[in-house]
Amino acid sequence: MNLISIPAFQDNYIWVLVDDDRRCVIVDPGESEPVLTAITENGWLPEAILLTHHHNDHVGGVPALRAKFPHLVVYGPAETQDKGTTHVVKDGEKVLILGWDFSVFATPGHTSGHICFYSKPYLFCGDTLFSGGCGRLFEGTPVQMYQSLQKIAALPDDTLICCAHEYTLGNMKFAASILPDDRAIQDYYQKVKELRAKNQKTLPVILKNEREINVFLRTDDIDLINKINQETNLQQPEDCFAWLRSKKDNFR
């Protein structure tokens, strides 16, 4: 399989997995035009679409893609039933596409029905985990999102995090403000600044590295707990996560 990212809107990525026969799986097509262009230019043969949640910047391109390719099977959570999904999938299920097993697991938080698709080493996590950050809590609770991130953190070290937005620079600016003396965070922040200055992508990222630089995956880290307790007194990782997410919501 070859992994390809197609830029969309201002900062979205639409992910495409292509096999040796040019058959492909499309993930979270927020708009159809860049996908259709890539299909034409590369001679891809689309087989399926995977949807992680119902927000329009992840599902908006489905109707046009299915109009062009009526055979397309669209897998998504129940919350995407009115967005073009043909096969509703839920936590614990497996989907076989192009000879690859995709495991489905629930990751509520950003939305109440958000799911991820995992086929080693690829994780398509929508708006649950970003490099250096995580999604806003539009429908779920901090505890739900914390638990969702723990599921992701438990995956193998070499997991490729294929998230849906180029938010890394802003996320690392926040992380650096929280732990200004952390060498791993500061080094990665500098690397990301250099990449974005050249308009280069920062994704996908490897989970092993993400565990080191993403404060939302480090809520049991003593340095982070000590930093948080300069302002409040929190010990439980769920509470530390909620504090961090609230800080990030108001960070500029």
N, C-alpha and C positions, 0 to 999 in steps of 0.2 A: 504493500500500500504506500502511496505517496500522499503526504499531507500538504495541503495548499490553503492559504488564507486569501480571501478576496476582500479588499476594503469596501466598506459601504457607509453611507451617511458621513458623519464627521469623524467618528472614531470606532465604528463597529468593525468586526471581522466576521465574515461568513466562512466557515470551515468546510473544506471538501476533501474527502478521502477518495483517491483514484487507484484502481487496481491495474494490473499489467495489460488488461484488455480494454482499458479506458472507461470501464464502468465506474460510476461514482455515487457516493453518498453525500448529500448536502445537509449541513447543520445550521439551523436558525437563519434561514434566508429572510432577512428583514426587508429586502427589496429584490426584485427579480432581474432588473436590467444588467447589473454587473455579473450576475450568475449566468444569464443567457449569453452574454458576450463571451465569457470564459468557456462556456460549453461549445459555442461555435468555433472559437479560435483554436481550441485544443482537441476538438472531435470527441468530447466526452459523451458517455451514454448514461444519463442519470437513471438510477434504479430506485432510490428512496430518499426521503427527507426525515431528519430527526429534529424535533422541537423540544426545547427544554422548559419553556413557559410561555404564557399567553401575550406578553407585551408586543406591541405592534412592530417594534424595531427588530423583532426576532421572527415574526410570522407574516409580515406584510407582503412578502414576495410569493407566498404559497399559491394563491389563486392563479397568478399568471404562469407560474411554473407548471401547475397541473393542467392549465388550459393548453400549454404547449406540449406537455408530456402526460397525457391522461392516465397512463399506466402507473405513474408514480405512487408508491405507497408512502403515506405520511404517518410516522409514529410520534406520539406526543402524550402528555398527561391529560387527565380529564378536563382541565381548565382550557385546553386548546381545541376542544371538540367543535367549537363554532369558528375555528380559524383555519379549517382545512384538513384537520387530522382525520385519517381513515382508520387507524388502528390505535386505540387508547392503550397505553402501557402504564404499569404501576410498579412500585417498589418490589424488588426481588425477582422480577421477570427477566428473561433473556430474549433478545431479538437476533435472529440469524440473517445477516445481509452479506452478500458476496462471499459467503464462506466464513465470515467473521462473526463471532458471538459478541453482542453488545449487552452488557449487564446494565440494568436499570436500577437506580436507587434514588429514593426520595430525599430531596434537600430543601425542605421548606425554610422560609426566611424572607428572601427577596419577594417571592409570591408564596401563597399558601400551598400550591400544588407543584412547585418547581421540582424538576428531576434532573439527574445527570445520566449520561451514557458513558460507559467505560468498556473499552476493548484494548487490552494491553498492547502498547503502552499509552494509548490515547484516552484522555478524559475530556469529554465535552461538557463543561460545567456551566455554560450560560452566564448568568449574573450572580452565581453563588460565590465563587472565589475569583479574585483578580490577582495579578502579580502585585504583591505588596499590599493588597487590600481585599475587601469583600463587598458584596452588594448591599445597597441600602435596604432597610426593612420596610418595605411598602405594605406588606400584608401579614408577615409573620412576626414572631417575638424574638428577642435576643437569645433566649434559651434555645429556641428552634434553630436559629442560625448557628449558634455555637455548636450544637450537636451535628448539624449538617457539615460544618467545617471539620469536625473531628472524624467524620466518616471519610472525608477526602484525605485528611492527614494520615490516615491509616493505610492508604494505598502504597504500593511499592515505590521505592526511592526514584526509580527511573520513569515514573509516570509523567507524561507530557501534559501539562495543564493548558488546555485549549479553551481559554475564556473568550468572551465575546466583545470586549472593549479594550482599547488602548488607553488605559487609565494609569499605567505604571508610574509615569513621572509624578503625577499628583499624589499618588499613594506613597511613593518613596519620600516625597517632600514631607508628608505627614509623619511617616515613620521616623525620619531623621529628626523631626521636632520633638518626638516622644522620647527617643533614645539617642541623643546627639553624640554620645561617646561610644556607641556600638560600631565596631570596625566593619563588620559584615554589612550592616545597613548603609554606612557612609560610603563604602567602596561600591556597593551596588547602585546607590543613588547617583554617584559620579558616572558610573558606566551608562546608566539610563539617560542621564543628561546629555552625554556625548552621542548616544544613538539617536535620540530625538532631535538633537541639533542638526543631524544629517538626514532627518526625516526617515530614519530606519525603524523597523519594527522591534518591539521588545518581546514578542510572543512567537511561539509558545515558550513556556518555561518548565524546568524540571522540578518536580516536587521536592527532591532532596534539598535543592538550593532555596526553594520557597520557604521551607520550614525555618531557615536561618534568618531570612530578611523580612518575613511578613509578620508584623506584630499581632495580627489576628489569629495566627497559628502558634503564638508564643505566650498565651495567657497564663501558663503555669511557670513561666520563666521568672526567676527571682529578681533579676534586674528590672524587668517590667513591673512586677508587683511592687517593688520598692519605689519606682517612679510614680506609679499610681497612688501609692500611699503617702506621697508628699502632699496630695490634695484631699484624699479621703482614706477610708480604712476598709479595703476589700481584700479578701483572701481567696474566695471561690473563683475558679476560672470563668464561670458563666457571668459572674458579676464584673470581673475585669473586662470581659468581652463587651458587655453592655456599656461600660464606661468608655471604652475605646471607640465603639461605634457612635456614641453620642458626641464625643469629641470630634470625630471625623466628619460628622454631619454638619458641624459648625466651623470646620477648618477652612481657611482661605489661603 
